[in-house]
Amino acid sequence: MTRASVGVPRYEDAVQRFRIEDEVARLHGDLATGINAYVECCGRYTGENRLALRALSAAGELRELSFDDLADMSGRVDTLLKDVGVGPGDVVAGMLPRIPELVALILGTWRIGAVYQPLFTAFGPKAIEHRLGYSGAKLVVTNAANRGKLDEVENHPRVATILAAGDALPEGDIDFRVALAAASPDCPPVMRKGSDLFMMMSTSGTTGHPKGVPVPLNALLAFGAYMRDAIGLRPDDVFWNIADPGWAYGLYYAITGPLQLGIATTFYEGAFNAKSTYDIVERLGVTSIAGSPTAYRLLMAEGAEAAARIKGRLRVASSAGEPLNPEVIRWFDAHLSAPIHDHYGQTENGMMVNNHHGLSHAVRPGSAGFAMPGYRMVVLDEAGNELGPNQPGILAVDIAKSPLLWFDGYHQAETPAISGGYYRTGDTVEYEPDGSVSFIGRADDVITSAGYRIGPFDVESALIEHPAVNEAAVVGVPDPQRTEIVKAFVVLAPTYKGSEDLTEELAQHVKKRLSAHAYPREVEFVTELPKTPSGKIQRFLLRKAEVEKRKGG
Ligand SMILES: CC(=O)SCCNC(=O)CCNC(=O)[C@H](O)C(C)(C)COP(=O)(O)OP(=O)(O)OC[C@H]1O[C@@H](n2cnc3c(N)ncnc32)[C@H](O)[C@@H]1OP(=O)(O)O
């Protein structure tokens, strides 16, 4: 890792690298005829018998699909979408595990000029209802395992379901596989403008429900740049991003980014565990892996013997979602002979600060790295002044000097993060003298757990639905494995008493109603919550007390 330091990539370098007009012209072809994300991520690679997807089922069965296979499937998806009245600009939601149909659905949605909205398969009815509500999706595509949750969602749109053998088709649903088999694969792509949307994501807030993050086609520039410069993806790589495409890192960089570069991606349908991850790296010969630090910490916990099996196989590893501990970096070096680099980004804008595998700059263990060319990142004080090295402040993007920046506001919601010419990320950082960025923490109450961003308001709202709960405050507390875990402070209704059974009942309630990953792993029953004179819960006081308690322990 002894490379020449180039410090912070300067705006001039970025512009040179990404002269936006040239890039747009290259990427979009003739702007008069427009752009289509399906063409960028699939259509332009057909006719070459080129591999696009290695899909491992939960049972370990491997299916390999070429770009031509995906072109055929996505064309059939379009026939189905047209039949149900989906047209350009409409939203199609997908709640599917990592199976080939998911990629076909996404590509088909884009091909027809529509907008894809991911619904994480761990979501419960509450999380689904809110997202479908604000997106106005015209169709949800799901599988039998997830279909039941939609029965508890008010006014859900039409559903197309992927059935397993023996499953009955719910009344009114479309049988997805039957419809595709009967459909025509021919569908000309609908050209769009760079400012038109192709994804509708969501992000966790602190004072309200998640907000919609509209993603315009221009974001393809940034997604491709990340794959090339930060992941350092090469045509000879066997690439596996283990993040779920129900979230930004998975949708942007396990599907869109690699396919855009014409390089195959990998899906494993089963749940994550360290053993299967080692098995898959060995079996498929994975050379470039991406995932969250929690996943890497679980690989470490499996021990040196398990690692020895794949030592030297991985050319590079990339980490996102939470800060990467130097300990993991050393362990990867010693036991896997693989450089693992920390990357930083958000649903809004994707990755922006990285220890790039594909650029030559110094790598500083424990730092998030350097601004990606195409972004001018700054550290701001509360008054909006740019700060120098070793001064903590809010990480922000200088909008006018960041040609790759695409986020310009939440869907139908205020965006106070954009003001004065900057987009403020909400993360507290400081610049090191060499221009790398060190992460300090969140400036708000968003919880970072195992790479997921969890909004405390949503968890509190789910808890309050339970008859035992009068009031709840939810915070992230430090955890060695998952960075933070969700902890709930609960004021019980008069007839209830705190107990282990009730703790478990509340956890199960949140899992079922909101999401399987966002439940409180700790519950403390309290008689009151700290509040401001105006009655606002002071989560920061609870968090501070927990940090102190854990330090002491
Ligand atoms: C810029 C960015 O976007 S950064 C990256 C975005 N974030 C991510 O992609 C998340 C990264 N994290 C992960 O993938 C996982 O946390 C891992 C692989 C690191 C660790 O996985 P695990 O600890 O095994 O479980 P995970 O955190 O996914 O799930 C928590 C719970 O939800 C459940 N769950 C997770 N996914 C699902 C699902 N699809 N359906 C039902 N339940 C689920 C799990 O079973 C688990 O339940 P448990 O606590 O009772 O065992």
The ligand as an SDF file (V2000), in Angstrom:
LIG
                    3D

 51 53  0  0  0  0  0  0  0  0999 V2000
  -24.0470    3.2750    0.9340 C   0  0  0  0  0  0  0  0  0  0  0  0
  -24.7670    2.0310    1.3640 C   0  0  0  0  0  0  0  0  0  0  0  0
  -25.8580    1.7880    0.9630 O   0  0  0  0  0  0  0  0  0  0  0  0
  -23.9950    0.9910    2.4190 S   0  0  0  0  0  0  0  0  0  0  0  0
  -24.6460   -0.5900    2.5170 C   0  0  0  0  0  0  0  0  0  0  0  0
  -26.1240   -0.7180    2.7430 C   0  0  0  0  0  0  0  0  0  0  0  0
  -26.3800   -1.6700    3.7740 N   0  0  0  0  0  0  0  0  0  0  0  0
  -26.4760   -2.9680    3.5690 C   0  0  0  0  0  0  0  0  0  0  0  0
  -26.4280   -3.4730    2.4590 O   0  0  0  0  0  0  0  0  0  0  0  0
  -26.6400   -3.8100    4.8040 C   0  0  0  0  0  0  0  0  0  0  0  0
  -25.3750   -4.5770    5.0770 C   0  0  0  0  0  0  0  0  0  0  0  0
  -25.5880   -5.5710    6.1210 N   0  0  0  0  0  0  0  0  0  0  0  0
  -25.8410   -6.8480    5.8610 C   0  0  0  0  0  0  0  0  0  0  0  0
  -25.9030   -7.2750    4.7170 O   0  0  0  0  0  0  0  0  0  0  0  0
  -26.0430   -7.7840    7.0550 C   0  0  0  0  0  0  0  0  0  0  0  0
  -26.3100   -7.0390    8.2120 O   0  0  0  0  0  0  0  0  0  0  0  0
  -24.8050   -8.6470    7.3230 C   0  0  0  0  0  0  0  0  0  0  0  0
  -24.6130   -9.5840    6.1470 C   0  0  0  0  0  0  0  0  0  0  0  0
  -23.5920   -7.8000    7.5030 C   0  0  0  0  0  0  0  0  0  0  0  0
  -25.0120   -9.4650    8.6100 C   0  0  0  0  0  0  0  0  0  0  0  0
  -26.1660  -10.2100    8.5150 O   0  0  0  0  0  0  0  0  0  0  0  0
  -26.8860  -10.8470    9.7920 P   0  0  0  0  0  0  0  0  0  0  0  0
  -26.3350  -10.3560   11.0650 O   0  0  0  0  0  0  0  0  0  0  0  0
  -26.8750  -12.3030    9.5660 O   0  0  0  0  0  0  0  0  0  0  0  0
  -28.3960  -10.3730    9.6440 O   0  0  0  0  0  0  0  0  0  0  0  0
  -28.9910   -8.9850    9.1750 P   0  0  0  0  0  0  0  0  0  0  0  0
  -28.2870   -7.8430    9.8030 O   0  0  0  0  0  0  0  0  0  0  0  0
  -29.1070   -8.9570    7.6970 O   0  0  0  0  0  0  0  0  0  0  0  0
  -30.4700   -9.0830    9.7070 O   0  0  0  0  0  0  0  0  0  0  0  0
  -30.9390   -8.7730   11.0090 C   0  0  0  0  0  0  0  0  0  0  0  0
  -32.1790   -9.6030   11.2500 C   0  0  0  0  0  0  0  0  0  0  0  0
  -33.0820   -9.4170   10.1610 O   0  0  0  0  0  0  0  0  0  0  0  0
  -33.3970  -10.6580    9.5490 C   0  0  0  0  0  0  0  0  0  0  0  0
  -33.4260  -10.4930    8.1010 N   0  0  0  0  0  0  0  0  0  0  0  0
  -32.4720   -9.9400    7.3200 C   0  0  0  0  0  0  0  0  0  0  0  0
  -32.8480   -9.9740    6.0490 N   0  0  0  0  0  0  0  0  0  0  0  0
  -34.0560  -10.5490    6.0250 C   0  0  0  0  0  0  0  0  0  0  0  0
  -34.9670  -10.8400    4.9950 C   0  0  0  0  0  0  0  0  0  0  0  0
  -34.6830  -10.5400    3.7400 N   0  0  0  0  0  0  0  0  0  0  0  0
  -36.1410  -11.4170    5.3150 N   0  0  0  0  0  0  0  0  0  0  0  0
  -36.4350  -11.7140    6.5940 C   0  0  0  0  0  0  0  0  0  0  0  0
  -35.5980  -11.4630    7.6190 N   0  0  0  0  0  0  0  0  0  0  0  0
  -34.4340  -10.8840    7.3390 C   0  0  0  0  0  0  0  0  0  0  0  0
  -32.2670  -11.5900    9.9320 C   0  0  0  0  0  0  0  0  0  0  0  0
  -32.6810  -12.9120    9.9540 O   0  0  0  0  0  0  0  0  0  0  0  0
  -31.8910  -11.0980   11.3040 C   0  0  0  0  0  0  0  0  0  0  0  0
  -32.7660  -11.6290   12.2690 O   0  0  0  0  0  0  0  0  0  0  0  0
  -32.1930  -12.0690   13.7310 P   0  0  0  0  0  0  0  0  0  0  0  0
  -31.5780  -10.8560   14.3360 O   0  0  0  0  0  0  0  0  0  0  0  0
  -33.4100  -12.5190   14.4520 O   0  0  0  0  0  0  0  0  0  0  0  0
  -31.1940  -13.1520   13.4760 O   0  0  0  0  0  0  0  0  0  0  0  0
  1  2  1  0
  2  3  2  0
  2  4  1  0
  4  5  1  0
  5  6  1  0
  6  7  1  0
  7  8  1  0
  8  9  2  0
  8 10  1  0
 10 11  1  0
 11 12  1  0
 12 13  1  0
 13 14  2  0
 13 15  1  0
 15 16  1  0
 15 17  1  0
 17 18  1  0
 17 19  1  0
 17 20  1  0
 20 21  1  0
 21 22  1  0
 22 23  2  0
 22 24  1  0
 22 25  1  0
 25 26  1  0
 26 27  2  0
 26 28  1  0
 26 29  1  0
 29 30  1  0
 30 31  1  0
 31 32  1  0
 31 46  1  0
 32 33  1  0
 33 34  1  0
 33 44  1  0
 34 35  1  0
 34 43  1  0
 35 36  2  0
 36 37  1  0
 37 38  1  0
 37 43  2  0
 38 39  1  0
 38 40  2  0
 40 41  1  0
 41 42  2  0
 42 43  1  0
 44 45  1  0
 44 46  1  0
 46 47  1  0
 47 48  1  0
 48 49  2  0
 48 50  1  0
 48 51  1  0
M  END
$$$$
